[in-house]
Amino acid sequence: MVRPSEKRRSSRAPAGFSLRFQCLDDENEAREYSAQTVNISKDGLLMVSAQHLRVGSNVLLKLRVPVEISGSAFSCTRSLGRIVHRQVPEDGSIRYGVALGRASYRP
């Protein structure tokens, strides 16, 4: 079995950002859920969420970019993503690996 980290195109940095997301494959597509990032890169992220998601699901992510990075308290990025794997570590949290697609940035 190939580990998710072995398939990455770019390295990830630890990051504990709050984000909101919508599951685009769900009948409740308009509903937003919350999550917390564990790590992030230009190509993907690992997030913790209580929401049950299927591997292969498409999601719309909304991430408020921290002031230290963007220089603005109101900057936000939106990105399409796809759930590529699910992990359940010993602490019982549910983590999802997300491959990122197109993104848009709003200062």
C-alpha positions as CSV (number, residue, x, y, z in Angstrom):
1,M,0.0,0.0,0.0
2,V,1.3,3.5,-0.9
3,R,1.1,5.9,2.0
4,P,-0.5,9.3,1.2
5,S,2.7,11.2,2.0
6,E,4.5,9.1,-0.7
7,K,2.2,10.5,-3.4
8,R,2.5,14.2,-2.5
9,R,3.9,16.6,-5.1
10,S,4.9,19.3,-2.5
11,S,5.8,19.2,1.2
12,R,3.3,20.2,3.8
13,A,3.7,22.6,6.7
14,P,2.0,22.2,10.1
15,A,-1.0,24.6,10.3
16,G,-3.9,24.9,12.7
17,F,-6.3,27.0,10.7
18,S,-10.1,27.0,11.0
19,L,-11.9,26.4,7.8
20,R,-15.5,26.0,6.5
21,F,-16.5,23.6,3.7
22,Q,-19.4,22.3,1.7
23,C,-19.7,18.8,0.4
24,L,-20.6,19.2,-3.3
25,D,-21.7,15.6,-3.7
26,D,-24.3,15.9,-0.8
27,E,-28.0,16.5,-1.1
28,N,-27.4,19.2,1.6
29,E,-24.9,21.0,-0.7
30,A,-25.7,24.4,0.7
31,R,-24.8,23.4,4.3
32,E,-21.5,24.5,5.6
33,Y,-19.4,22.5,8.0
34,S,-16.4,23.4,10.1
35,A,-13.0,21.8,10.2
36,Q,-9.4,22.4,11.5
37,T,-6.3,22.0,9.3
38,V,-3.5,19.8,10.6
39,N,-1.1,20.6,7.8
40,I,-1.2,22.4,4.4
41,S,0.7,22.8,1.1
42,K,0.0,24.3,-2.2
43,D,-1.5,21.0,-3.5
44,G,-3.4,19.7,-0.4
45,L,-4.2,19.7,3.2
46,L,-5.1,17.4,6.1
47,M,-8.1,18.4,8.1
48,V,-10.0,17.2,11.1
49,S,-13.8,17.2,10.9
50,A,-16.7,15.5,12.7
51,Q,-18.6,15.4,9.5
52,H,-18.6,12.0,7.8
53,L,-17.1,12.3,4.3
54,R,-16.6,9.7,1.6
55,V,-13.3,9.3,-0.1
56,G,-13.7,10.7,-3.6
57,S,-16.2,13.4,-2.4
58,N,-15.8,16.9,-3.9
59,V,-15.7,19.8,-1.5
60,L,-15.6,23.6,-1.6
61,L,-13.2,24.9,1.1
62,K,-13.3,28.4,2.5
63,L,-10.2,29.3,4.5
64,R,-9.6,32.7,6.2
65,V,-5.9,33.5,5.7
66,P,-4.2,34.6,8.9
67,V,-3.2,38.3,9.1
68,E,0.5,37.2,9.5
69,I,0.4,35.7,6.1
70,S,-1.9,37.9,4.1
71,G,-1.5,41.3,5.8
72,S,-5.3,41.7,5.9
73,A,-7.8,40.7,8.6
74,F,-10.4,40.0,5.9
75,S,-8.6,37.9,3.3
76,C,-10.1,34.6,2.4
77,T,-9.3,31.8,-0.1
78,R,-11.7,29.4,-1.7
79,S,-10.6,26.2,-3.3
80,L,-12.2,23.1,-4.8
81,G,-10.9,19.9,-3.4
82,R,-11.4,16.1,-3.4
83,I,-11.2,13.8,-0.4
84,V,-8.4,11.4,-1.2
85,H,-8.0,9.5,2.1
86,R,-9.4,9.1,5.6
87,Q,-7.4,8.5,8.8
88,V,-8.6,7.6,12.3
89,P,-5.6,8.0,14.7
90,E,-5.5,6.6,18.2
91,D,-7.1,9.8,19.6
92,G,-10.3,9.0,17.8
93,S,-10.4,12.1,15.6
94,I,-11.3,11.7,11.9
95,R,-8.8,13.2,9.5
96,Y,-9.3,13.7,5.8
97,G,-6.6,14.3,3.2
98,V,-7.8,16.8,0.6
99,A,-6.2,17.3,-2.9
100,L,-6.7,20.9,-3.8
101,G,-7.8,22.1,-7.2
102,R,-8.5,25.6,-8.5
103,A,-8.4,28.4,-5.9
104,S,-9.5,31.9,-5.8
105,Y,-8.2,34.6,-3.4
106,R,-10.0,37.6,-2.0
107,P,-8.0,40.2,-0.1
